[in-house]
């Protein structure tokens, strides 16, 4: 289910390559600045959001499917002398051994739930671990027909990375969109200084507004807010993101 980019082979590259969505770290820091409960972060990866939350004294447990990603997270936390709890598990089937006051699915991780079964299984697993009236926050990107039309599977230059591990790396990408499956397929070509090349695969399910709203309603969540970006602007035409804030309706 999870591509090699987000799994063990390319875990070392993640922090050089994936910078998140604009203002997402500040959004979570602000949202939980007076929060006293326990938070589960799903898709924590190498701790880009986890570590800043821990630094503020927030009780957050990090869940990810990739053990090498979590190993990097734990090394970062140890360097900062921060206690961290991690769970290596699939978000559709995880068992955390307790309930949380909030669950956050960060950096579009929910878009790796490709089928309706994946999506409902994940939301139901989260609901089991969320206290009554507990909060769920997650983001997905808003489909852009401008970018969908550009998905012609032709290689384009992405970025150059000055890696302390393997030197200067050039990255190219290509993508295409399947409108029937609602899947964006992408490949990254990683060119190393020694001439070696790797291909990292990525695919993401894209969603439309009311599709998400129905999924949340079917699995026992009530939508509280829908933002169009991490600056808390209202969702409207042209909004790049959908940031969902929902409550567990269980009593």
N, C-alpha and C positions, 0 to 999 in steps of 0.2 A: 504493500500500500504506500509506504513512504519511500521517496526516491533517494538515490545515493547522495544527492546534494545535502539532504537532511539526515543522513544516516552516518554510519561510522567512517566510511572511506573519505568523505570530504569534511568531516567535523573540524579539522584544523583550519580549513579555509573559511569557515562560516563568518567569523568576526571581521575578516578583511572584506567580505563580499556583501553581506546582508546587513544593511543599516536600519532596517525597520521602516516605519511610516512616520512622516513628519509629526513631531510633537507627541508621539504615543507615550513615551516615558513620562513626560510631564503631566499628561492626562491622568495616568494611574497614580502618580505621586500626589497630585492634587485631590483626586477622588477619594483616596484612602488616607489623607493626612491626619484625620481625627478618628480613624477606624480602629476599633478595639478588638475585633473578632479575628478569626482565622481565615486565611485566603489560600485557595488552591490555584496555582497557575498551570494551565495545560499548554503544552508546546513551549516550555520554558527554554529549551535549547541550551545555549551556553551562558544564559543568565543576563542578557542585555537589559531586561526589565526586572528580573529577580533581584539582582545585586543592588540597584538603587532603592528598591523597596526595603530590603534587609537593612541597608544603611540608615533608613529612617525609623528602624525599630519595629517594622511591620511584620507580623507573624505570617510568613508565606511559605508554603510547601511547593516545590518545583516538580512537575511531572513532564516526562518526555519519553518517547519510544526508543531513543538512541542512547545507549550507554556511554559512548565516547563524547557525545555532546554534554551529558551530565557530568562526566569526569572533568571536562574543562570548566564547567560551572563550579564544581566543588573546589577545584584548584584556585579559581578566582576568589571564592568565598574564604578559603583558608588564608590566602595572601592578605585579605582585608580583615582577617580574624573575626569573621562573621559565622555564626552557627547557621547551618542550612540543612533542611530536610528534603530529600529527593525521593522520587518514586519513578522507577523505570517501568513503563506500562503503556498499553494501547488505550487511547481515550475512549474507545467503544466498550471496553471490557474491564477497566481498572477497578481495583478494590483498595481503598486507602485506609480502611480500618477506622473510620470515623466520619463525622460530618463537619462541614465548613460553613462559615457565615457568608462567604462569597467565593465564586469561581470565576476566573478570568481565562479566556482562551486568546492568547496574544498572537500578534503578527500573522493574522490570516490562517492560523492553523486549522480552523474549521473548514477551510477550502480544500483540505486533504480528505474530507469525507465525500467520496465521489458518488455514492449511491444513496437513495432514500433510506435504505436499511442502515447504512453507515451513519447517516445523519441522525436518525431517530434513536439508534442504539447509543450513540454518543450522548445525546441530550438526556436520554433516560438514565444512563450511568451517572451523569452529572447530577440529575435530580435526586438520585438515591443518596448522594453524598452532600447534598445541600440542605441546610436547615429550613424549616418552614419560613416563608417570606425572605429567604436568602436571595442574594443578588447574583445574577449571571451577566457578565459583560464580554462581548467578543466583537471582532471586526472582520469584515469581508470587503473586498474592493467592489465598487460599482462598475458593472460592465460598460465599457466605452466602445461604441460602434466605430469611432475613429480608429482605435487601436485594433479592433477586430478586423477591420478592412486592411490594416497593415500586416496582418498575420499571414505572410506569403511564404514562410519557411525558407527565407533567404538569410544567409549569415550577415550579421551586423556587428560592428565593434561595440563592445560594452564598456570596459574600463581596463586600466592598467593597475596592477596591485604590486606594491613593494613589500613582499612577504619576508619576514625575518626567518622563516623556515626554509623556503625554497627559492628565495631571490625574487627578481622582477618577473611577474606573470602577466600575460595578456589574455583577456577573456573576450570571447565573441558569443553571440547568442542568435538563435532563430526560434520562431514560434508560429503556431497556427491554432485556429479555433475551430472546434467542432460544435456547431450550433444545435445538433440533435442531442449529443451527450452533455452539452454545456460544460465542456472541458477545454481548458487552454493547455496545449502541449508545448513544451519548451525544452530546448537543449542548450547547454553551455559548453563551449569548446575552450578548454584551458590549455594554454600554450606555455610551457616551462622554458627557462633559459637554456637548458641542455637539448632542446629540440623535441622533447617528449610532449605528447598531447594526451589529454583525457577528455571524455565526454561525460558531463553530468546531466542526468535526466530530471525533469521536473514536469509535473502536471498539476493543475489546480481546477477545481470545480468552481464555476462562477454562478452567482445567484442573483435573482431579482427580488425586489422589496417584499412583495406579498407572498412569495415563496417562503421566505424566512419567517414572515409573520405567521403563516399557517403552520410551519414546522414547530414553532414555539408554542402556539396554541394547542396543537395536537399532543404535545409532550408535557403539558401542564405548566407552562410559563405565561406570564402576562407582561406584555411590553410596557415599559415605563417611559423610555426615551429612545429616540432614533436620531443620532447626530450624523451630519454629512462629512465631518472631519474631526480630528482630535483637538481642535480648538473649540469644540462644542457648538459649531454653527449648525443651524437647522438643515435637515436633509431636504434637498431640492434638486431641480434639474441642473446637471453639471457637477453635483457633489461627487468627489472622487472616492469617498468611502461610505460604508454603512457601519456605524458603531452602535451596536444594540445593547440596551440596558433592560434587563427583564427580571421579574421576580418569580420565585417558586411559589405557586399557588397552593401547595400542600399545607394542611393544617395539622 
